[in-house]
C-alpha cells in the first residue's frame, strides 16, 4: 500500500510564465512564489486566467495555490461577502479537476488555515 501523500510541486518555468502573463513580481529566489504574490484584490483575475482554454495543467495547479491563498486572505481580513462568492468558484473548479489538485488539497485541508474547512 502506498501511503505517500501527493503534494503540490512548484515549477519555475510555470511561475515565470504566469508572472509575465499577469504582470506579477518574479525572482528565481522566491521560494514561496505562489504565496508571496497572492493578492485578495486580484483573486477573480486569477480565476479568470485559470479558466482560459490555453491554461496548462501546471498553470492551473500553480494558479489554484495562488487563488486559495488569496481567498484565505479575504477570510483573514473578514471580507466575508467577497469570500462567499469566491469559495463557490474555487470549489467548483476543485470538484471539476479533483485529481489535478490533490496535492493542493492535501496541504490546505490538513493545516489549520481559515479556509481549510471551507474547501471541498
C-alpha positions, 0 to 999 in steps of 0.5 A: 500500500502506498501511503505517500501523500501527493503534494503540490510541486512548484515549477519555475518555468510555470511561475515565470510564465504566469508572472509575465502573463499577469504582470506579477513580481518574479525572482528565481529566489522566491521560494514561496512564489505562489504565496508571496504574490497572492493578492485578495484584490486580484483573486477573480483575475486569477480565476479568470486566467485559470479558466482560459482554454490555453491554461496548462495543467501546471498553470492551473495547479500553480494558479489554484495555490495562488487563488486559495491563498488569496481567498484565505486572505479575504477570510483573514481580513473578514471580507466575508461577502467577497469570500462567499462568492469566491469559495463557490468558484474555487470549489467548483473548479476543485470538484471539476479537476479533483485529481489535478489538485490533490496535492493542493488539497492535501496541504490546505485541508490538513493545516489549520488555515481559515479556509481549510474547512471551507474547501471541498 
